[in-house]
Amino acid sequence: MAPAPSALIALLLAAPGPPPAPAPAASPAAAVVLDRIAVVVGDEIILESEIDRLVAVGYLKPLPGEDGAAYRDRVLEELVTDALRDRELRKSGGLEPDPAEVERRVRALAERVEKERGVPFDEVLKGAGISRGEVTAWVRKGLVLETFTRERLAPTVRVTDEEIRAYYEGPFREEARAKGLASLPPLPEVSDEVRELLRERKLNDAIARWTDELRKSTRVLVYRR
C-alpha cells in the first residue's frame, strides 16, 4: 500500500540530495626564488647571496673607475679562488691564524668602508643584516688561505745575485725615478731591500700560476646573471 502523501513528502525531504559540487582546487602558490647558484667549483656551490653580502660590506677595496658589475664579478672571482685554494688546504690540514692579525684586518676593513661611505661600519653591517662576527669569520678564512698559499709556494722561490743586479738596474731604478729620486744608493747598501722586493714579486707570480693551474684542473661553472 502506497504511503500517504504527507508521509511521501516527509520521505523525500529526509532522503539525501546529490553530493555537493567539489570546491574549485586552489591555484598553486607562485614560486618564490630564495637564492640562485652563482658558480660551482668542483663539488662546492657558491650562491648569489654570498656575493651579495660581500658586496654589501665592501669586502674588497674598489678599483679606480670600477663600476658595480665589474666589482661584483671581481668578488665572484675572489670566491672562486678561495674555493680552489680551500680544496688544497683541506688535503693538508688546517691552519690557525694570528688572532691579532685577524682583528687588525677587520679594523682596517671597517676604517676603509667608513671612509668610502661616510657612515659607521656598524651601520653598514646593520643595513646588510650582517654581524661583525660574520665579517671576522670572512677575514679569518681569507688570512688562513693567504698564509697557506704563501707557505706552500715560498720555498719554491729563489732569487739569484744576477737577478738582483738586473732588477736593481731595471725596475728598481725606474720606480725610484718615478718617485722623484735622482740617484740610487749603491747596490750593496740596498741589496737586502732589492732581494725582498724581487722575492715578493716572484712569489706573487708563482701564486698566480698555481691558482691558474688549479682552475684549469677543476670544473668551474659560472652561471651568468
C-alpha positions as CSV (number, residue, x, y, z in Angstrom):
1,M,0.0,0.0,0.0
2,A,1.5,3.4,-1.0
3,P,2.3,5.7,1.7
4,A,0.0,8.7,2.3
5,P,1.0,11.9,0.5
6,S,2.1,13.5,3.7
7,A,4.3,10.6,4.5
8,L,5.8,10.6,1.0
9,I,6.7,14.2,1.3
10,A,8.4,13.5,4.5
11,L,10.5,10.7,3.0
12,L,11.6,12.9,0.1
13,L,12.7,15.6,2.5
14,A,14.7,13.1,4.5
15,A,16.4,11.5,1.5
16,P,20.0,12.6,0.9
17,G,20.4,15.0,-2.0
18,P,23.0,14.9,-4.8
19,P,26.6,15.2,-3.5
20,P,27.8,18.8,-3.4
21,A,30.0,20.0,-6.2
22,P,33.6,19.8,-5.3
23,A,35.2,23.2,-4.4
24,P,37.5,24.5,-7.1
25,A,41.1,23.5,-6.5
26,A,43.2,26.2,-5.0
27,S,45.7,27.5,-7.5
28,P,49.3,26.7,-6.6
29,A,51.2,29.4,-4.9
30,A,53.6,31.3,-7.0
31,A,57.1,30.0,-6.8
32,V,59.5,32.2,-4.7
33,V,63.2,32.2,-5.6
34,L,65.1,32.2,-2.3
35,D,68.6,32.1,-3.9
36,R,70.5,31.3,-7.0
37,I,73.7,29.4,-7.8
38,A,76.4,31.8,-8.9
39,V,79.2,29.3,-9.6
40,V,80.1,25.7,-9.0
41,V,83.7,25.0,-8.1
42,G,84.3,21.2,-8.2
43,D,81.7,20.0,-5.8
44,E,81.2,23.3,-4.0
45,I,78.4,25.6,-4.7
46,I,78.7,29.4,-4.3
47,L,75.4,31.2,-4.0
48,E,74.4,34.7,-5.3
49,S,73.6,35.6,-1.7
50,E,77.3,35.1,-0.7
51,I,78.3,37.6,-3.3
52,D,75.6,40.0,-2.3
53,R,76.8,40.0,1.3
54,L,80.4,40.7,0.4
55,V,79.4,43.4,-2.0
56,A,77.1,45.0,0.7
57,V,80.0,45.4,3.1
58,G,82.6,46.4,0.5
59,Y,84.8,43.5,1.4
60,L,87.2,44.1,-1.5
61,K,88.7,47.5,-2.0
62,P,87.2,49.1,-5.1
63,L,89.5,49.8,-8.0
64,P,89.6,53.2,-9.6
65,G,86.8,53.6,-12.2
66,E,85.3,50.2,-11.3
67,D,81.5,50.0,-11.8
68,G,79.1,47.9,-9.8
69,A,79.0,45.0,-12.2
70,A,82.8,44.8,-12.5
71,Y,83.2,44.9,-8.7
72,R,80.7,42.1,-8.3
73,D,82.5,40.0,-10.9
74,R,85.7,40.5,-9.0
75,V,84.1,39.4,-5.8
76,L,82.9,36.3,-7.6
77,E,86.4,35.6,-8.9
78,E,87.8,36.0,-5.3
79,L,85.3,33.4,-4.1
80,V,86.3,31.0,-6.8
81,T,90.0,31.5,-6.0
82,D,89.3,30.9,-2.3
83,A,87.3,27.7,-3.1
84,L,90.2,26.4,-5.2
85,R,92.7,27.1,-2.5
86,D,90.5,25.7,0.2
87,R,90.3,22.4,-1.6
88,E,94.1,22.1,-1.4
89,L,94.1,23.3,2.2
90,R,91.7,20.5,3.2
91,K,94.2,18.0,1.8
92,S,97.0,19.1,4.1
93,G,95.2,20.0,7.3
94,G,94.2,23.3,8.9
95,L,96.0,26.5,10.0
96,E,95.4,28.8,12.9
97,P,95.9,32.4,12.0
98,D,97.2,35.0,14.4
99,P,94.1,36.5,16.2
100,A,95.7,39.9,16.5
101,E,96.3,40.0,12.7
102,V,92.7,39.0,12.1
103,E,91.5,41.8,14.3
104,R,93.9,44.2,12.7
105,R,92.5,43.4,9.2
106,V,88.9,43.7,10.5
107,R,89.7,47.2,11.8
108,A,91.4,48.1,8.5
109,L,88.3,47.0,6.6
110,A,86.0,48.9,8.9
111,E,88.1,52.1,8.6
112,R,88.2,51.9,4.8
113,V,84.5,51.3,4.4
114,E,83.7,54.1,6.8
115,K,85.9,56.5,4.8
116,E,84.4,55.4,1.5
117,R,80.7,55.6,2.6
118,G,80.8,58.2,5.3
119,V,78.8,56.2,7.8
120,P,79.9,54.0,10.7
121,F,80.8,50.4,9.8
122,D,78.2,49.0,12.2
123,E,75.5,50.9,10.4
124,V,76.7,49.3,7.1
125,L,76.5,45.9,8.7
126,K,73.1,46.5,10.2
127,G,71.7,47.7,6.8
128,A,73.1,44.5,5.2
129,G,71.9,42.2,8.0
130,I,75.4,41.0,8.7
131,S,77.1,40.7,12.1
132,R,80.6,41.7,12.9
133,G,81.3,38.1,13.8
134,E,80.5,37.0,10.3
135,V,82.9,39.6,8.9
136,T,85.5,38.4,11.3
137,A,85.0,34.9,10.1
138,W,85.4,36.0,6.4
139,V,88.6,37.8,7.3
140,R,89.9,34.9,9.3
141,K,89.3,32.5,6.4
142,G,91.0,34.8,3.9
143,L,94.0,35.1,6.1
144,V,94.2,31.3,6.5
145,L,94.1,30.8,2.7
146,E,96.6,33.5,2.1
147,T,99.0,32.1,4.7
148,F,98.6,28.6,3.4
149,T,99.3,29.6,-0.2
150,R,102.4,31.7,0.7
151,E,103.8,29.0,2.9
152,R,103.2,26.4,0.2
153,L,104.9,28.3,-2.6
154,A,107.5,30.4,-0.8
155,P,110.1,27.6,-0.6
156,T,110.0,27.3,-4.4
157,V,111.0,30.9,-5.0
158,R,114.7,31.5,-5.5
159,V,116.5,34.9,-6.1
160,T,119.9,34.9,-7.6
161,D,122.6,37.6,-7.4
162,E,122.3,38.1,-11.2
163,E,118.5,38.7,-10.8
164,I,119.1,41.2,-8.1
165,R,121.6,43.2,-10.2
166,A,119.2,43.1,-13.2
167,Y,116.3,44.2,-11.0
168,Y,118.3,47.0,-9.4
169,E,119.4,48.4,-12.8
170,G,115.9,48.0,-14.3
171,P,112.6,48.1,-12.5
172,F,114.0,49.3,-9.1
173,R,115.8,52.2,-10.8
174,E,112.7,53.1,-12.9
175,E,110.4,53.1,-9.8
176,A,112.9,55.2,-7.9
177,R,113.0,57.7,-10.7
178,A,109.2,57.8,-10.9
179,K,109.2,58.7,-7.2
180,G,111.5,61.6,-7.9
181,L,114.8,60.1,-6.7
182,A,117.6,61.4,-8.9
183,S,120.1,58.8,-7.8
184,L,120.2,55.4,-6.1
185,P,122.3,54.2,-3.2
186,P,125.0,51.7,-4.3
187,L,123.6,48.2,-4.7
188,P,125.5,46.8,-1.7
189,E,123.6,49.2,0.5
190,V,120.2,48.2,-0.7
191,S,120.7,44.6,-1.8
192,D,118.6,43.2,1.0
193,E,115.7,45.5,0.1
194,V,116.0,44.7,-3.6
195,R,116.2,41.0,-2.8
196,E,113.0,41.2,-0.7
197,L,111.1,43.2,-3.4
198,L,112.1,40.8,-6.1
199,R,111.3,37.8,-4.0
200,E,107.8,39.2,-3.3
201,R,107.1,39.8,-6.9
202,K,108.3,36.3,-7.9
203,L,106.2,34.8,-5.1
204,N,103.1,36.7,-6.4
205,D,103.8,35.4,-9.9
206,A,104.1,31.8,-8.6
207,I,100.8,32.2,-6.7
208,A,99.1,33.4,-9.8
209,R,100.4,30.5,-11.9
210,W,99.5,28.0,-9.2
211,T,96.0,29.4,-8.9
212,D,95.6,29.3,-12.7
213,E,96.7,25.6,-12.7
214,L,94.1,24.8,-10.0
215,R,91.4,26.4,-12.1
216,K,92.3,24.6,-15.2
217,S,92.3,21.2,-13.4
218,T,89.0,21.9,-11.6
219,R,85.5,22.1,-13.1
220,V,84.4,25.7,-12.6
221,L,80.9,26.6,-13.9
222,V,79.9,30.2,-13.7
223,Y,76.2,30.9,-14.2
224,R,75.7,34.3,-15.9
225,R,73.2,36.6,-14.2
